Amino acid sequence: MYYLTSYFLIAILFYIEYHYEYSRITTTIQISGDDGGSTRFLVLSCLLSLVVSPCWEIFVPIATIGTVAPWIGISCMMVAMILLRWTMLANPFYLRAMATTDDQLICTNGPYRYIRHPGYLSFLLGWIGFGLTVNNWIALLMIFVLFTVVYTIRIQAEEQMMLDRFGAGYQHYMDETLSF
């Protein structure tokens, strides 16, 4: 029932990131060599969530969460969009790819003051919202586990890249903030 809305909102979340990244001008991007396989795992998790999650409600209707869950899910997805936009406004160096730019600095503004990876938190919150709109415990659990694992792997690889680039400055930032 809420599928169209959830697919529309998750598409908007991706569009916000896409539009920001391709509308800004940046200096030379330095791609990191090893993302720990997180890019492939992330793509697979997205596809599984988009294709398999709705099937759980159809084939296992006894696992329904309740009538309020889809509305909570839609709210989570809206909050995710706001957080992602705030993240991008606060950090002029925000990149979807695991990379840095020649002129990049450590961002400590906006949500980065409290959390090192608000972009990943935005997407995790958006995917949890998607799982809630599917209105099935199994789908929600699958989405939560998949994306928590994939973002944890990605964050570990990204933090190593940032430590290699910024050294003690980034270590101090890590000591002062939460991961995601």
N, C-alpha and C positions, 0 to 999 in steps of 0.2 A: 504494500500500500504506500509506503514511504520511499520505495526504491528510487523512483524518479528524482525525488528531492535529494536523497542521499548521493546519488550519482552526480547530480547537478552541482551540489555543494563541494564534493571532493574534486570535481573538475575545476571549480572556481579556485579552490585552494592551490591546485597545481598551476592554474593560469596566473595567479598573483605572483608566484615565484618566477614563472617563465617570463611574464611581461616585464618584471623588474630587471631580471638578469639581462635580457636582450635589449632593453631600452637605455641602459647606462653605458657609458664609455669607460673603459678601464685601460690600465697599462698592461704590460706583458704579463700573461698568466703563467705561473710555474706549476705544472701538474705534478702532483705527488705520484711516486712510483707504485706504492702498494696500499690499496684500500682494504686489504684483508678479505677480498671477495665480496665486500658489502654491496657493491653496485649490482652485481648479478642477483644476490640474495634479495635486495630491495625490489628489483623489478619483478622477480618471482613472487615475492610477498604481495605486491600490488595486484598482480594478475590473479593469484589465488584468492585474495580478498574480494576482488571485484566479481569473479566468476563463481567461486565455490560458496561464499557466504550466503547469498540468497537461497541456494539449494538446501541449506540446513533447515530453513524455515519451512520449505515445501515438503521435505522428506522426513523431518523430525519435528513436527508441530508441537509435540509435548514439551519442548524445551523453550517455549515462548517466555520472554521476560515479563511482559505486561504492557498495558496500554499507554503508560506514561513514558516508557523507555525511548520510543522514537522521538518524542518531543525533547527529552534530555539529550539524545543524540544530535538532533538538529541544533540545539543550543551549544553543545560541545563543538560542533563544526563551525558555528558562527564565531565563537570565542577563538578557535584556532586561526580563523582568517584574520581576526583583529590582531592577535599576537604575532602572526607572521608578518603582517604589514608593519607593525611597530618595530619588529626585529629588523626589517629591511630599511626602514627609515633611520633607525639608530646606527646601523652598521653599513657604511659605504663600501665595505669590502666583502659583503655577503656574496657568496658564490654557491651554486648548487653543486658544482664539481668539487672534489676534494683537491683544492689547489690554493695557492696564495698568489698575490700580485707583487710586483716589484716595490710598490710604494705602500704596502700594507702595514698597518699598525694593529696592536691588540685593542679591540673595541671594548670599552668598559661603560658605555652609555646605555640608556634605556634598559631593556630587559637583561642586557649583558652585565649590568651591575649586580644582578642576583644569580644569574644562571649562565653557564658557558655556552649552552647550545639551545637557545630558544627556538631556532628554526626546526630542529628535530622534535622539540617538545610540541611545537605547533602541529607538525604532521602526525605525531603520535596521538595527540588529542583529537585531531581530525579523523584519523582512522578508528579510534575508539568510538567517536560519534557515529561514524559509518556503521560500526558493529552494533551500536545501540539501535540505530534506525532499522537494521535488519530484524531486530526484535527476537533474537535467538541466542541463548546462553552459549551454545557450542560455537557459533560464528563469532561472538564477542570474545570468547576465550581464545579461539584460533587467531584472531586479529591481534589481540593483546600480546600473546606469546610471540607471534611472528615478528611484529614490529618492535617489541621491546628487545628481542634478541638482535635483530638486524641493526637497530640504531645503536645498541651497545657496542657491537662490533665496529660499526662505522665511527663512532665517537672515539673509541680506543685508537683506531688508525689515524683519525684526524688530530687527536691530541698529540700523538707521537710526531706527526708532521709539524704541528705548531711548536712543540718543544725543540725539534731540530732547527726550526727557523728562528725562534725567538729566545730559546734557552731559559735562563733564570727568570726573565720577565714573565714568561708564560707560566712557569712553575709557580711563581708568586700569585698570579691570577687564579690558577687552579686551586691553590690553598685557600683563597678568599671567597670562592664561589661554589655553588652546587653544579653538578654535571648537567642533568636535565630532568 
